[in-house]
Amino acid sequence: MRNRILALAALGAALGSPIAASAQSGLTVGRAPVVVDSGPTIAVEERPAFREYVVEQRVPAFRVPDRVVVGATLPESGVTYYDVPQRFGATTYRYTVVNGATVLVEPRSRRVVEVMD
């Protein structure tokens, strides 16, 4: 009897742990907006200089059929991501140009964290 109770308790813990882990997540599933963990981005006063830097680098633009918004995920192939120079601030994000707009992207998930017009 004791073994059966222990087995049921272990099964309940195993089934409940993914639910508890997902409750800790910052992402929302469904039609609600996606919450993106915001790390250090480019300071507002540095953005004009950063846009000028991107133009000077002649980064090729990538086209997508949809409007690019914060939280959107870029395609897995066909997009090249570039490091943000240290002079614009320390950031873990990369940048690319999509539909004519410079965007900051979280490199592992390919999620857009900022769109600079």
Biopython code that builds the backbone (N, CA, C, O; Angstrom):
import numpy as np
from Bio.PDB.StructureBuilder import StructureBuilder

atoms = [
    (1, "MET", "N", (0.812, -1.189, 0.000)),
    (1, "MET", "CA", (0.000, 0.000, 0.000)),
    (1, "MET", "C", (0.860, 1.260, 0.000)),
    (1, "MET", "O", (0.584, 2.217, -0.724)),
    (2, "ARG", "N", (1.913, 1.243, 0.829)),
    (2, "ARG", "CA", (2.789, 2.396, 0.910)),
    (2, "ARG", "C", (3.479, 2.653, -0.430)),
    (2, "ARG", "O", (3.633, 3.802, -0.843)),
    (3, "ASN", "N", (3.893, 1.579, -1.107)),
    (3, "ASN", "CA", (4.539, 1.733, -2.416)),
    (3, "ASN", "C", (3.580, 2.360, -3.432)),
    (3, "ASN", "O", (3.986, 3.183, -4.251)),
    (4, "ARG", "N", (2.320, 1.969, -3.373)),
    (4, "ARG", "CA", (1.322, 2.515, -4.297)),
    (4, "ARG", "C", (1.126, 4.016, -4.052)),
    (4, "ARG", "O", (1.017, 4.789, -5.003)),
    (5, "ILE", "N", (1.082, 4.424, -2.796)),
    (5, "ILE", "CA", (0.920, 5.845, -2.455)),
    (5, "ILE", "C", (2.136, 6.641, -2.930)),
    (5, "ILE", "O", (1.993, 7.722, -3.501)),
    (6, "LEU", "N", (3.332, 6.100, -2.690)),
    (6, "LEU", "CA", (4.556, 6.768, -3.138)),
    (6, "LEU", "C", (4.603, 6.875, -4.664)),
    (6, "LEU", "O", (5.023, 7.894, -5.211)),
    (7, "ALA", "N", (4.168, 5.818, -5.337)),
    (7, "ALA", "CA", (4.155, 5.839, -6.798)),
    (7, "ALA", "C", (3.182, 6.888, -7.319)),
    (7, "ALA", "O", (3.497, 7.606, -8.268)),
    (8, "LEU", "N", (1.998, 6.987, -6.707)),
    (8, "LEU", "CA", (1.023, 8.001, -7.116)),
    (8, "LEU", "C", (1.535, 9.406, -6.830)),
    (8, "LEU", "O", (1.315, 10.316, -7.630)),
    (9, "ALA", "N", (2.214, 9.598, -5.705)),
    (9, "ALA", "CA", (2.774, 10.909, -5.371)),
    (9, "ALA", "C", (3.862, 11.299, -6.375)),
    (9, "ALA", "O", (3.920, 12.449, -6.812)),
    (10, "ALA", "N", (4.716, 10.352, -6.739)),
    (10, "ALA", "CA", (5.763, 10.619, -7.725)),
    (10, "ALA", "C", (5.160, 10.924, -9.084)),
    (10, "ALA", "O", (5.639, 11.819, -9.781)),
    (11, "LEU", "N", (4.121, 10.202, -9.475)),
    (11, "LEU", "CA", (3.453, 10.450, -10.745)),
    (11, "LEU", "C", (2.816, 11.845, -10.749)),
    (11, "LEU", "O", (2.906, 12.567, -11.742)),
    (12, "GLY", "N", (2.178, 12.219, -9.649)),
    (12, "GLY", "CA", (1.571, 13.543, -9.546)),
    (12, "GLY", "C", (2.614, 14.649, -9.634)),
    (12, "GLY", "O", (2.377, 15.671, -10.278)),
    (13, "ALA", "N", (3.764, 14.458, -8.994)),
    (13, "ALA", "CA", (4.843, 15.455, -9.056)),
    (13, "ALA", "C", (5.395, 15.558, -10.472)),
    (13, "ALA", "O", (5.670, 16.655, -10.959)),
    (14, "ALA", "N", (5.555, 14.409, -11.131)),
    (14, "ALA", "CA", (6.082, 14.419, -12.495)),
    (14, "ALA", "C", (5.125, 15.107, -13.465)),
    (14, "ALA", "O", (5.565, 15.828, -14.360)),
    (15, "LEU", "N", (3.821, 14.890, -13.296)),
    (15, "LEU", "CA", (2.839, 15.518, -14.168)),
    (15, "LEU", "C", (2.656, 16.999, -13.853)),
    (15, "LEU", "O", (2.351, 17.787, -14.748)),
    (16, "GLY", "N", (2.836, 17.379, -12.618)),
    (16, "GLY", "CA", (2.621, 18.760, -12.213)),
    (16, "GLY", "C", (3.794, 19.669, -12.472)),
    (16, "GLY", "O", (3.606, 20.882, -12.568)),
    (17, "SER", "N", (5.009, 19.137, -12.590)),
    (17, "SER", "CA", (6.179, 19.994, -12.752)),
    (17, "SER", "C", (6.197, 20.762, -14.075)),
    (17, "SER", "O", (6.612, 21.921, -14.058)),
    (18, "PRO", "N", (5.776, 20.204, -15.233)),
    (18, "PRO", "CA", (5.735, 21.036, -16.439)),
    (18, "PRO", "C", (4.736, 22.188, -16.321)),
    (18, "PRO", "O", (4.962, 23.271, -16.861)),
    (19, "ILE", "N", (3.638, 21.950, -15.617)),
    (19, "ILE", "CA", (2.646, 23.016, -15.429)),
    (19, "ILE", "C", (3.240, 24.113, -14.563)),
    (19, "ILE", "O", (3.061, 25.296, -14.853)),
    (20, "ALA", "N", (3.938, 23.738, -13.512)),
    (20, "ALA", "CA", (4.558, 24.730, -12.633)),
    (20, "ALA", "C", (5.654, 25.487, -13.374)),
    (20, "ALA", "O", (5.804, 26.695, -13.192)),
    (21, "ALA", "N", (6.414, 24.792, -14.203)),
    (21, "ALA", "CA", (7.482, 25.452, -14.961)),
    (21, "ALA", "C", (6.909, 26.439, -15.959)),
    (21, "ALA", "O", (7.463, 27.524, -16.132)),
    (22, "SER", "N", (5.814, 26.093, -16.620)),
    (22, "SER", "CA", (5.233, 27.010, -17.597)),
    (22, "SER", "C", (4.608, 28.216, -16.917)),
    (22, "SER", "O", (4.488, 29.273, -17.536)),
    (23, "ALA", "N", (4.211, 28.084, -15.673)),
    (23, "ALA", "CA", (3.655, 29.227, -14.954)),
    (23, "ALA", "C", (4.735, 30.263, -14.683)),
    (23, "ALA", "O", (4.415, 31.433, -14.473)),
    (24, "GLN", "N", (6.002, 29.870, -14.680)),
    (24, "GLN", "CA", (7.105, 30.781, -14.432)),
    (24, "GLN", "C", (7.557, 31.498, -15.693)),
    (24, "GLN", "O", (8.339, 32.444, -15.600)),
    (25, "SER", "N", (7.107, 31.095, -16.845)),
    (25, "SER", "CA", (7.555, 31.628, -18.124)),
    (25, "SER", "C", (7.065, 33.047, -18.333)),
    (25, "SER", "O", (6.019, 33.436, -17.813)),
    (26, "GLY", "N", (7.841, 33.837, -19.114)),
    (26, "GLY", "CA", (7.437, 35.195, -19.451)),
    (26, "GLY", "C", (6.660, 35.253, -20.752)),
    (26, "GLY", "O", (6.241, 36.334, -21.166)),
    (27, "LEU", "N", (6.457, 34.117, -21.408)),
    (27, "LEU", "CA", (5.754, 34.097, -22.685)),
    (27, "LEU", "C", (4.292, 33.755, -22.482)),
    (27, "LEU", "O", (3.937, 32.968, -21.605)),
    (28, "THR", "N", (3.465, 34.346, -23.290)),
    (28, "THR", "CA", (2.047, 34.074, -23.254)),
    (28, "THR", "C", (1.679, 33.285, -24.499)),
    (28, "THR", "O", (2.129, 33.615, -25.596)),
    (29, "VAL", "N", (0.873, 32.254, -24.343)),
    (29, "VAL", "CA", (0.486, 31.420, -25.472)),
    (29, "VAL", "C", (-0.913, 31.810, -25.915)),
    (29, "VAL", "O", (-1.762, 32.154, -25.092)),
    (30, "GLY", "N", (-1.147, 31.756, -27.214)),
    (30, "GLY", "CA", (-2.467, 32.081, -27.742)),
    (30, "GLY", "C", (-2.459, 33.407, -28.464)),
    (30, "GLY", "O", (-1.446, 33.785, -29.052)),
    (31, "ARG", "N", (-3.564, 34.118, -28.431)),
    (31, "ARG", "CA", (-3.688, 35.375, -29.154)),
    (31, "ARG", "C", (-3.176, 36.576, -28.374)),
    (31, "ARG", "O", (-3.102, 37.681, -28.912)),
    (32, "ALA", "N", (-2.825, 36.371, -27.127)),
    (32, "ALA", "CA", (-2.310, 37.482, -26.329)),
    (32, "ALA", "C", (-0.930, 37.877, -26.840)),
    (32, "ALA", "O", (-0.237, 37.041, -27.420)),
    (33, "PRO", "N", (-0.514, 39.114, -26.646)),
    (33, "PRO", "CA", (0.806, 39.535, -27.125)),
    (33, "PRO", "C", (1.915, 38.771, -26.424)),
    (33, "PRO", "O", (1.773, 38.363, -25.271)),
    (34, "VAL", "N", (3.015, 38.584, -27.127)),
    (34, "VAL", "CA", (4.161, 37.885, -26.587)),
    (34, "VAL", "C", (4.970, 38.867, -25.756)),
    (34, "VAL", "O", (5.250, 39.981, -26.198)),
    (35, "VAL", "N", (5.341, 38.457, -24.564)),
    (35, "VAL", "CA", (6.179, 39.281, -23.711)),
    (35, "VAL", "C", (7.616, 38.871, -23.963)),
    (35, "VAL", "O", (7.976, 37.706, -23.800)),
    (36, "VAL", "N", (8.432, 39.827, -24.358)),
    (36, "VAL", "CA", (9.833, 39.549, -24.646)),
    (36, "VAL", "C", (10.671, 40.117, -23.521)),
    (36, "VAL", "O", (10.505, 41.277, -23.142)),
    (37, "ASP", "N", (11.570, 39.309, -22.985)),
    (37, "ASP", "CA", (12.451, 39.763, -21.927)),
    (37, "ASP", "C", (13.339, 40.855, -22.490)),
    (37, "ASP", "O", (14.129, 40.607, -23.401)),
    (38, "SER", "N", (13.217, 42.057, -21.958)),
    (38, "SER", "CA", (13.982, 43.165, -22.520)),
    (38, "SER", "C", (15.294, 43.313, -21.786)),
    (38, "SER", "O", (15.330, 43.609, -20.591)),
    (39, "GLY", "N", (16.371, 43.104, -22.520)),
    (39, "GLY", "CA", (17.706, 43.316, -21.997)),
    (39, "GLY", "C", (18.165, 44.698, -22.389)),
    (39, "GLY", "O", (17.366, 45.513, -22.849)),
    (40, "PRO", "N", (19.435, 44.971, -22.215)),
    (40, "PRO", "CA", (19.925, 46.284, -22.590)),
    (40, "PRO", "C", (19.809, 46.493, -24.101)),
    (40, "PRO", "O", (20.250, 45.658, -24.891)),
    (41, "THR", "N", (19.220, 47.599, -24.480)),
    (41, "THR", "CA", (19.112, 47.945, -25.893)),
    (41, "THR", "C", (19.894, 49.221, -26.144)),
    (41, "THR", "O", (20.563, 49.731, -25.245)),
    (42, "ILE", "N", (19.811, 49.729, -27.341)),
    (42, "ILE", "CA", (20.540, 50.939, -27.706)),
    (42, "ILE", "C", (19.827, 52.144, -27.102)),
    (42, "ILE", "O", (18.611, 52.285, -27.232)),
    (43, "ALA", "N", (20.585, 53.002, -26.446)),
    (43, "ALA", "CA", (20.016, 54.183, -25.801)),
    (43, "ALA", "C", (19.376, 55.092, -26.844)),
    (43, "ALA", "O", (19.819, 55.141, -27.991)),
    (44, "VAL", "N", (18.333, 55.809, -26.439)),
    (44, "VAL", "CA", (17.579, 56.672, -27.343)),
    (44, "VAL", "C", (18.493, 57.688, -28.018)),
    (44, "VAL", "O", (18.360, 57.932, -29.218)),
    (45, "GLU", "N", (19.416, 58.284, -27.268)),
    (45, "GLU", "CA", (20.299, 59.299, -27.851)),
    (45, "GLU", "C", (21.324, 58.709, -28.827)),
    (45, "GLU", "O", (21.906, 59.444, -29.624)),
    (46, "GLU", "N", (21.548, 57.399, -28.772)),
    (46, "GLU", "CA", (22.485, 56.730, -29.677)),
    (46, "GLU", "C", (21.828, 56.204, -30.952)),
    (46, "GLU", "O", (22.530, 55.821, -31.888)),
    (47, "ARG", "N", (20.512, 56.178, -31.008)),
    (47, "ARG", "CA", (19.811, 55.571, -32.144)),
    (47, "ARG", "C", (20.088, 56.254, -33.485)),
    (47, "ARG", "O", (20.295, 55.550, -34.473)),
    (48, "PRO", "N", (20.102, 57.592, -33.571)),
    (48, "PRO", "CA", (20.437, 58.188, -34.875)),
    (48, "PRO", "C", (21.829, 57.783, -35.366)),
    (48, "PRO", "O", (22.012, 57.503, -36.551)),
    (49, "ALA", "N", (22.803, 57.752, -34.465)),
    (49, "ALA", "CA", (24.159, 57.334, -34.850)),
    (49, "ALA", "C", (24.174, 55.862, -35.249)),
    (49, "ALA", "O", (24.893, 55.475, -36.171)),
    (50, "PHE", "N", (23.378, 55.034, -34.555)),
    (50, "PHE", "CA", (23.321, 53.617, -34.901)),
    (50, "PHE", "C", (22.691, 53.424, -36.279)),
    (50, "PHE", "O", (23.186, 52.632, -37.080)),
    (51, "ARG", "N", (21.593, 54.150, -36.562)),
    (51, "ARG", "CA", (20.966, 54.047, -37.888)),
    (51, "ARG", "C", (21.957, 54.456, -38.984)),
    (51, "ARG", "O", (22.032, 53.814, -40.031)),
    (52, "GLU", "N", (22.711, 55.520, -38.736)),
    (52, "GLU", "CA", (23.725, 55.964, -39.698)),
    (52, "GLU", "C", (24.793, 54.890, -39.891)),
    (52, "GLU", "O", (25.244, 54.653, -41.012)),
    (53, "TYR", "N", (25.198, 54.241, -38.796)),
    (53, "TYR", "CA", (26.171, 53.155, -38.864)),
    (53, "TYR", "C", (25.648, 52.020, -39.755)),
    (53, "TYR", "O", (26.383, 51.498, -40.594)),
    (54, "VAL", "N", (24.380, 51.643, -39.571)),
    (54, "VAL", "CA", (23.795, 50.550, -40.350)),
    (54, "VAL", "C", (23.780, 50.919, -41.838)),
    (54, "VAL", "O", (24.077, 50.075, -42.684)),
    (55, "VAL", "N", (23.440, 52.161, -42.163)),
    (55, "VAL", "CA", (23.430, 52.609, -43.561)),
    (55, "VAL", "C", (24.844, 52.556, -44.134)),
    (55, "VAL", "O", (25.036, 52.111, -45.266)),
    (56, "GLU", "N", (25.828, 53.002, -43.367)),
    (56, "GLU", "CA", (27.222, 52.967, -43.821)),
    (56, "GLU", "C", (27.694, 51.539, -44.083)),
    (56, "GLU", "O", (28.496, 51.304, -44.986)),
    (57, "GLN", "N", (27.198, 50.587, -43.296)),
    (57, "GLN", "CA", (27.612, 49.195, -43.447)),
    (57, "GLN", "C", (26.970, 48.520, -44.654)),
    (57, "GLN", "O", (27.377, 47.429, -45.055)),
    (58, "ARG", "N", (25.969, 49.174, -45.228)),
    (58, "ARG", "CA", (25.243, 48.623, -46.387)),
    (58, "ARG", "C", (24.751, 47.204, -46.128)),
    (58, "ARG", "O", (24.974, 46.290, -46.922)),
    (59, "VAL", "N", (24.092, 47.056, -45.020)),
    (59, "VAL", "CA", (23.535, 45.760, -44.636)),
    (59, "VAL", "C", (22.402, 45.424, -45.600)),
    (59, "VAL", "O", (21.492, 46.233, -45.781)),
    (60, "PRO", "N", (22.438, 44.250, -46.220)),
    (60, "PRO", "CA", (21.353, 43.892, -47.134)),
    (60, "PRO", "C", (20.027, 43.743, -46.386)),
    (60, "PRO", "O", (19.967, 43.176, -45.295)),
    (61, "ALA", "N", (18.991, 44.258, -46.992)),
    (61, "ALA", "CA", (17.656, 44.190, -46.371)),
    (61, "ALA", "C", (17.001, 42.861, -46.701)),
    (61, "ALA", "O", (17.147, 42.331, -47.802)),
    (62, "PHE", "N", (16.284, 42.340, -45.735)),
    (62, "PHE", "CA", (15.528, 41.104, -45.898)),
    (62, "PHE", "C", (14.058, 41.485, -45.968)),
    (62, "PHE", "O", (13.619, 42.372, -45.236)),
    (63, "ARG", "N", (13.300, 40.845, -46.819)),
    (63, "ARG", "CA", (11.867, 41.147, -46.972)),
    (63, "ARG", "C", (11.027, 40.021, -46.384)),
    (63, "ARG", "O", (11.312, 38.841, -46.588)),
    (64, "VAL", "N", (9.994, 40.404, -45.657)),
    (64, "VAL", "CA", (8.988, 39.455, -45.187)),
    (64, "VAL", "C", (7.623, 40.009, -45.580)),
    (64, "VAL", "O", (7.457, 41.225, -45.669)),
    (65, "PRO", "N", (6.642, 39.137, -45.819)),
    (65, "PRO", "CA", (5.338, 39.624, -46.278)),
    (65, "PRO", "C", (4.556, 40.384, -45.203)),
    (65, "PRO", "O", (3.744, 41.249, -45.530)),
    (66, "ASP", "N", (4.789, 40.076, -43.943)),
    (66, "ASP", "CA", (4.042, 40.710, -42.856)),
    (66, "ASP", "C", (4.792, 41.930, -42.326)),
    (66, "ASP", "O", (5.983, 42.113, -42.576)),
    (67, "ARG", "N", (4.056, 42.751, -41.588)),
    (67, "ARG", "CA", (4.666, 43.895, -40.927)),
    (67, "ARG", "C", (5.543, 43.386, -39.787)),
    (67, "ARG", "O", (5.150, 42.467, -39.068)),
    (68, "VAL", "N", (6.708, 43.964, -39.618)),
    (68, "VAL", "CA", (7.621, 43.538, -38.559)),
    (68, "VAL", "C", (7.275, 44.297, -37.285)),
    (68, "VAL", "O", (7.297, 45.528, -37.254)),
    (69, "VAL", "N", (6.957, 43.549, -36.239)),
    (69, "VAL", "CA", (6.590, 44.141, -34.951)),
    (69, "VAL", "C", (7.382, 43.452, -33.843)),
    (69, "VAL", "O", (7.899, 42.350, -34.026)),
    (70, "VAL", "N", (7.467, 44.114, -32.702)),
    (70, "VAL", "CA", (8.121, 43.521, -31.535)),
    (70, "VAL", "C", (7.386, 42.239, -31.161)),
    (70, "VAL", "O", (6.158, 42.211, -31.070)),
    (71, "GLY", "N", (8.156, 41.188, -30.949)),
    (71, "GLY", "CA", (7.589, 39.888, -30.595)),
    (71, "GLY", "C", (7.492, 38.941, -31.771)),
    (71, "GLY", "O", (7.334, 37.736, -31.580)),
    (72, "ALA", "N", (7.586, 39.469, -33.003)),
    (72, "ALA", "CA", (7.537, 38.607, -34.186)),
    (72, "ALA", "C", (8.800, 37.757, -34.252)),
    (72, "ALA", "O", (9.868, 38.174, -33.803)),
    (73, "THR", "N", (8.664, 36.574, -34.810)),
    (73, "THR", "CA", (9.812, 35.693, -34.991)),
    (73, "THR", "C", (10.208, 35.710, -36.452)),
    (73, "THR", "O", (9.377, 35.483, -37.331)),
    (74, "LEU", "N", (11.486, 35.981, -36.712)),
    (74, "LEU", "CA", (11.981, 36.020, -38.082)),
    (74, "LEU", "C", (12.250, 34.605, -38.581)),
    (74, "LEU", "O", (12.474, 33.698, -37.780)),
    (75, "PRO", "N", (12.230, 34.411, -39.896)),
    (75, "PRO", "CA", (12.463, 33.072, -40.451)),
    (75, "PRO", "C", (13.835, 32.524, -40.065)),
    (75, "PRO", "O", (14.774, 33.274, -39.798)),
    (76, "GLU", "N", (13.920, 31.201, -40.045)),
    (76, "GLU", "CA", (15.155, 30.540, -39.636)),
    (76, "GLU", "C", (16.271, 30.713, -40.661)),
    (76, "GLU", "O", (17.442, 30.797, -40.290)),
    (77, "SER", "N", (15.922, 30.767, -41.936)),
    (77, "SER", "CA", (16.964, 30.898, -42.957)),
    (77, "SER", "C", (16.750, 32.162, -43.770)),
    (77, "SER", "O", (15.644, 32.696, -43.852)),
    (78, "GLY", "N", (17.845, 32.629, -44.370)),
    (78, "GLY", "CA", (17.763, 33.781, -45.259)),
    (78, "GLY", "C", (18.012, 35.117, -44.601)),
    (78, "GLY", "O", (18.078, 36.135, -45.290)),
    (79, "VAL", "N", (18.153, 35.144, -43.285)),
    (79, "VAL", "CA", (18.398, 36.397, -42.579)),
    (79, "VAL", "C", (19.791, 36.325, -41.960)),
    (79, "VAL", "O", (20.151, 35.330, -41.331)),
    (80, "THR", "N", (20.566, 37.387, -42.142)),
    (80, "THR", "CA", (21.885, 37.464, -41.533)),
    (80, "THR", "C", (21.817, 38.457, -40.379)),
    (80, "THR", "O", (21.281, 39.556, -40.527)),
    (81, "TYR", "N", (22.358, 38.067, -39.235)),
    (81, "TYR", "CA", (22.358, 38.916, -38.051)),
    (81, "TYR", "C", (23.766, 39.429, -37.809)),
    (81, "TYR", "O", (24.745, 38.715, -38.026)),
    (82, "TYR", "N", (23.859, 40.670, -37.360)),
    (82, "TYR", "CA", (25.146, 41.320, -37.161)),
    (82, "TYR", "C", (25.283, 41.777, -35.712)),
    (82, "TYR", "O", (24.298, 42.138, -35.068)),
    (83, "ASP", "N", (26.524, 41.757, -35.203)),
    (83, "ASP", "CA", (26.782, 42.225, -33.846)),
    (83, "ASP", "C", (26.616, 43.737, -33.770)),
    (83, "ASP", "O", (26.967, 44.458, -34.704)),
    (84, "VAL", "N", (26.082, 44.204, -32.660)),
    (84, "VAL", "CA", (25.982, 45.638, -32.400)),
    (84, "VAL", "C", (27.345, 46.081, -31.865)),
    (84, "VAL", "O", (27.841, 45.500, -30.899)),
    (85, "PRO", "N", (27.960, 47.103, -32.477)),
    (85, "PRO", "CA", (29.264, 47.560, -31.995)),
    (85, "PRO", "C", (29.201, 48.016, -30.531)),
    (85, "PRO", "O", (28.192, 48.561, -30.084)),
    (86, "GLN", "N", (30.269, 47.789, -29.809)),
    (86, "GLN", "CA", (30.352, 48.114, -28.386)),
    (86, "GLN", "C", (30.070, 49.594, -28.118)),
    (86, "GLN", "O", (29.544, 49.933, -27.058)),
    (87, "ARG", "N", (30.406, 50.467, -29.046)),
    (87, "ARG", "CA", (30.219, 51.909, -28.818)),
    (87, "ARG", "C", (28.744, 52.298, -28.668)),
    (87, "ARG", "O", (28.443, 53.384, -28.175)),
    (88, "PHE", "N", (27.826, 51.425, -29.087)),
    (88, "PHE", "CA", (26.396, 51.699, -28.947)),
    (88, "PHE", "C", (25.812, 51.054, -27.696)),
    (88, "PHE", "O", (24.595, 51.048, -27.508)),
    (89, "GLY", "N", (26.668, 50.518, -26.848)),
    (89, "GLY", "CA", (26.212, 49.917, -25.596)),
    (89, "GLY", "C", (26.339, 48.406, -25.636)),
    (89, "GLY", "O", (26.262, 47.786, -26.697)),
    (90, "ALA", "N", (26.531, 47.836, -24.480)),
    (90, "ALA", "CA", (26.647, 46.378, -24.379)),
    (90, "ALA", "C", (25.258, 45.777, -24.516)),
    (90, "ALA", "O", (24.345, 46.118, -23.764)),
    (91, "THR", "N", (25.110, 44.896, -25.465)),
    (91, "THR", "CA", (23.828, 44.230, -25.656)),
    (91, "THR", "C", (24.058, 42.805, -26.131)),
    (91, "THR", "O", (25.036, 42.518, -26.822)),
    (92, "THR", "N", (23.155, 41.925, -25.756)),
    (92, "THR", "CA", (23.236, 40.537, -26.203)),
    (92, "THR", "C", (22.491, 40.353, -27.520)),
    (92, "THR", "O", (22.520, 39.271, -28.107)),
    (93, "TYR", "N", (21.825, 41.407, -27.984)),
    (93, "TYR", "CA", (21.039, 41.322, -29.199)),
    (93, "TYR", "C", (21.901, 41.524, -30.438)),
    (93, "TYR", "O", (23.018, 42.034, -30.360)),
    (94, "ARG", "N", (21.363, 41.116, -31.577)),
    (94, "ARG", "CA", (21.990, 41.346, -32.876)),
    (94, "ARG", "C", (21.048, 42.243, -33.669)),
    (94, "ARG", "O", (19.899, 42.447, -33.279)),
    (95, "TYR", "N", (21.540, 42.777, -34.785)),
    (95, "TYR", "CA", (20.665, 43.604, -35.607)),
    (95, "TYR", "C", (20.638, 43.085, -37.029)),
    (95, "TYR", "O", (21.544, 42.378, -37.472)),
    (96, "THR", "N", (19.585, 43.447, -37.730)),
    (96, "THR", "CA", (19.445, 43.176, -39.149)),
    (96, "THR", "C", (18.461, 44.201, -39.698)),
    (96, "THR", "O", (17.862, 44.970, -38.947)),
    (97, "VAL", "N", (18.303, 44.200, -41.019)),
    (97, "VAL", "CA", (17.358, 45.119, -41.651)),
    (97, "VAL", "C", (16.258, 44.282, -42.297)),
    (97, "VAL", "O", (16.526, 43.413, -43.127)),
    (98, "VAL", "N", (15.011, 44.560, -41.900)),
    (98, "VAL", "CA", (13.862, 43.823, -42.419)),
    (98, "VAL", "C", (12.830, 44.830, -42.913)),
    (98, "VAL", "O", (12.411, 45.722, -42.175)),
    (99, "ASN", "N", (12.430, 44.676, -44.166)),
    (99, "ASN", "CA", (11.439, 45.569, -44.788)),
    (99, "ASN", "C", (11.823, 47.040, -44.634)),
    (99, "ASN", "O", (10.961, 47.898, -44.445)),
    (100, "GLY", "N", (13.119, 47.322, -44.718)),
    (100, "GLY", "CA", (13.602, 48.697, -44.650)),
    (100, "GLY", "C", (13.795, 49.238, -43.249)),
    (100, "GLY", "O", (14.262, 50.366, -43.097)),
    (101, "ALA", "N", (13.457, 48.484, -42.226)),
    (101, "ALA", "CA", (13.615, 48.940, -40.846)),
    (101, "ALA", "C", (14.727, 48.151, -40.162)),
    (101, "ALA", "O", (14.844, 46.938, -40.335)),
    (102, "THR", "N", (15.532, 48.855, -39.390)),
    (102, "THR", "CA", (16.555, 48.189, -38.588)),
    (102, "THR", "C", (15.877, 47.603, -37.359)),
    (102, "THR", "O", (15.118, 48.288, -36.674)),
    (103, "VAL", "N", (16.153, 46.332, -37.081)),
    (103, "VAL", "CA", (15.540, 45.662, -35.943)),
    (103, "VAL", "C", (16.604, 45.021, -35.071)),
    (103, "VAL", "O", (17.622, 44.533, -35.563)),
    (104, "LEU", "N", (16.353, 45.030, -33.766)),
    (104, "LEU", "CA", (17.178, 44.276, -32.829)),
    (104, "LEU", "C", (16.495, 42.944, -32.591)),
    (104, "LEU", "O", (15.278, 42.880, -32.414)),
    (105, "VAL", "N", (17.291, 41.876, -32.587)),
    (105, "VAL", "CA", (16.755, 40.523, -32.522)),
    (105, "VAL", "C", (17.479, 39.728, -31.444)),
    (105, "VAL", "O", (18.696, 39.833, -31.294)),
    (106, "GLU", "N", (16.721, 38.931, -30.696)),
    (106, "GLU", "CA", (17.323, 37.988, -29.760)),
    (106, "GLU", "C", (17.811, 36.823, -30.611)),
    (106, "GLU", "O", (16.993, 36.129, -31.215)),
    (107, "PRO", "N", (19.121, 36.587, -30.676)),
    (107, "PRO", "CA", (19.657, 35.640, -31.674)),
    (107, "PRO", "C", (19.208, 34.191, -31.549)),
    (107, "PRO", "O", (19.046, 33.519, -32.568)),
    (108, "ARG", "N", (19.001, 33.686, -30.336)),
    (108, "ARG", "CA", (18.620, 32.273, -30.208)),
    (108, "ARG", "C", (17.192, 32.002, -30.659)),
    (108, "ARG", "O", (16.926, 30.996, -31.316)),
    (109, "SER", "N", (16.283, 32.890, -30.311)),
    (109, "SER", "CA", (14.876, 32.667, -30.655)),
    (109, "SER", "C", (14.471, 33.366, -31.951)),
    (109, "SER", "O", (13.414, 33.074, -32.512)),
    (110, "ARG", "N", (15.309, 34.289, -32.429)),
    (110, "ARG", "CA", (15.040, 35.101, -33.631)),
    (110, "ARG", "C", (13.834, 36.013, -33.422)),
    (110, "ARG", "O", (13.190, 36.407, -34.394)),
    (111, "ARG", "N", (13.518, 36.355, -32.182)),
    (111, "ARG", "CA", (12.404, 37.256, -31.870)),
    (111, "ARG", "C", (12.858, 38.705, -31.939)),
    (111, "ARG", "O", (13.923, 39.062, -31.436)),
    (112, "VAL", "N", (12.038, 39.530, -32.567)),
    (112, "VAL", "CA", (12.304, 40.955, -32.663)),
    (112, "VAL", "C", (12.031, 41.576, -31.300)),
    (112, "VAL", "O", (10.953, 41.401, -30.733)),
    (113, "VAL", "N", (13.023, 42.309, -30.775)),
    (113, "VAL", "CA", (12.855, 42.963, -29.480)),
    (113, "VAL", "C", (12.702, 44.472, -29.623)),
    (113, "VAL", "O", (12.225, 45.139, -28.704)),
    (114, "GLU", "N", (13.108, 45.016, -30.783)),
    (114, "GLU", "CA", (12.939, 46.452, -31.010)),
    (114, "GLU", "C", (12.973, 46.740, -32.509)),
    (114, "GLU", "O", (13.787, 46.177, -33.242)),
    (115, "VAL", "N", (12.092, 47.609, -32.947)),
    (115, "VAL", "CA", (12.051, 48.059, -34.342)),
    (115, "VAL", "C", (12.402, 49.527, -34.344)),
    (115, "VAL", "O", (11.737, 50.334, -33.694)),
    (116, "MET", "N", (13.463, 49.881, -35.084)),
    (116, "MET", "CA", (13.891, 51.276, -35.177)),
    (116, "MET", "C", (13.512, 51.814, -36.548)),
    (116, "MET", "O", (13.967, 51.302, -37.571)),
    (117, "ASP", "N", (12.687, 52.835, -36.566)),
    (117, "ASP", "CA", (12.276, 53.416, -37.845)),
    (117, "ASP", "C", (13.234, 54.486, -38.301)),
    (117, "ASP", "O", (13.037, 55.080, -39.361)),
]
sb = StructureBuilder()
sb.init_structure("model")
sb.init_model(0)
sb.init_chain("A")
sb.init_seg("    ")
for serial, (resi, resn, name, xyz) in enumerate(atoms, 1):
    if name == "N":
        sb.init_residue(resn, " ", resi, " ")
    sb.init_atom(name, np.array(xyz, "f"), 0.0, 1.0, " ", f" {name:<3s}", serial, name[0])
structure = sb.get_structure()
